[in-house]
Amino acid sequence: MPRRSRNFSTAAPLGRCLRQGGFIVRLTSPSVCLLAALALTVPLAACDVFQGRQDVGEYVDDSAITNNIRAKYIEDPTVHFGDVGVTTLNGNVRLSGRVNSDRERARAAQVAYSVKGVRSVSNEIIVR
């Protein structure tokens, strides 16, 4: 029985190949580069910094405002803010989620207003 010869001339060097699901893909191929570029571009396109709504400094400030509001919610022993979401864009805070009473809803907005850098608060919290 004759031996079957293998043609290795088209195989890329092992260091530049990835064997995945029975297919060999060259890591330097244009399709892999395009896929990697798209994978990185899509999350960045959704970011406010890359959509021109904020510069990097404003984004950092908004993150600090959001974190400060959340920290104050944790420190407040009088109410439970576990189901309250906080988002900030250019100093404008949006509160969402659910609380148990109108008092907790009002307190959530009051706490948000007390944080330095907050310009406005949109209270979209729903009372259960």
C-alpha positions in Angstrom: 0.0 0.0 0.0 1.5 3.3 -1.0 2.2 5.9 1.7 0.2 9.1 1.4 2.3 12.1 1.3 1.4 15.2 3.3 1.7 18.6 1.8 3.0 20.9 4.4 3.9 23.7 2.0 0.7 25.7 2.7 0.8 25.3 6.5 2.0 28.4 8.4 4.7 28.0 11.1 3.4 26.6 14.3 4.1 29.8 16.3 1.8 31.8 14.0 -1.0 29.4 13.8 -4.0 28.6 16.0 -5.6 25.3 15.8 -9.3 25.7 16.7 -12.2 23.3 16.0 -10.2 21.5 13.3 -9.3 24.6 11.4 -6.0 26.3 11.2 -6.1 30.1 11.2 -3.1 32.3 10.5 -2.9 34.9 13.3 -1.6 37.4 10.8 -4.3 36.9 8.2 -6.4 39.9 7.3 -9.6 38.3 8.5 -8.2 37.8 12.0 -6.9 41.4 12.1 -10.3 42.7 10.9 -12.1 40.6 13.5 -9.8 41.9 16.3 -10.3 45.5 15.2 -14.1 45.1 15.2 -14.0 43.5 18.6 -12.2 46.5 20.0 -14.2 49.1 18.1 -17.7 48.2 19.0 -17.4 48.7 22.8 -15.5 52.0 22.2 -18.2 53.3 19.8 -20.8 53.0 22.6 -18.7 55.0 25.0 -19.7 58.6 25.4 -16.1 59.8 25.2 -15.9 58.4 21.6 -19.3 59.7 20.6 -18.2 63.3 21.3 -20.5 63.8 24.2 -17.7 63.9 26.8 -14.0 64.4 27.0 -11.9 62.1 29.1 -11.9 64.4 32.1 -15.6 64.7 32.2 -15.9 60.9 31.9 -13.7 60.5 35.0 -15.6 63.2 36.9 -18.9 61.5 36.1 -17.5 58.1 37.3 -16.4 59.8 40.5 -19.9 61.3 41.0 -21.6 58.0 40.4 -19.2 56.2 42.8 -19.7 58.9 45.5 -23.5 58.7 45.3 -23.3 54.9 45.6 -21.0 55.2 48.6 -23.4 57.6 50.3 -26.3 55.1 49.6 -24.3 52.4 51.4 -23.5 54.7 54.3 -27.2 55.8 54.8 -28.7 53.5 57.5 -32.2 54.8 57.3 -33.2 53.4 53.9 -32.3 50.5 51.5 -31.0 51.6 48.1 -30.0 48.2 46.9 -32.2 48.3 43.8 -31.3 51.9 42.8 -29.3 52.4 39.7 -27.1 55.6 39.2 -25.8 56.9 35.9 -24.1 60.2 35.3 -23.5 62.2 32.1 -21.9 65.6 32.2 -22.9 66.0 35.9 -26.5 65.1 35.2 -27.5 62.2 37.4 -30.2 59.7 36.4 -31.7 57.5 39.2 -33.6 54.4 38.3 -34.9 51.3 40.0 -37.3 50.5 42.8 -37.7 51.4 46.4 -40.3 50.6 49.1 -41.7 54.1 49.8 -42.0 57.7 48.6 -39.7 58.7 51.5 -36.9 56.5 50.1 -37.5 57.8 46.6 -37.1 61.4 47.9 -34.1 60.5 50.0 -32.3 58.9 47.1 -32.6 62.2 45.1 -31.6 64.3 48.2 -28.4 62.1 48.6 -27.6 62.5 44.9 -28.0 66.3 45.1 -25.6 66.4 48.0 -22.6 65.1 46.0 -20.2 67.7 44.7 -20.3 68.1 40.9 -24.0 67.2 40.5 -25.8 69.6 38.2 -29.2 68.0 38.1 -31.0 64.8 39.2 -33.6 63.0 37.1 -35.4 60.8 39.6 -37.0 57.9 37.7 -37.2 55.6 40.7 -40.5 53.6 41.0 -42.1 52.9 44.4 -43.2 49.3 44.7 
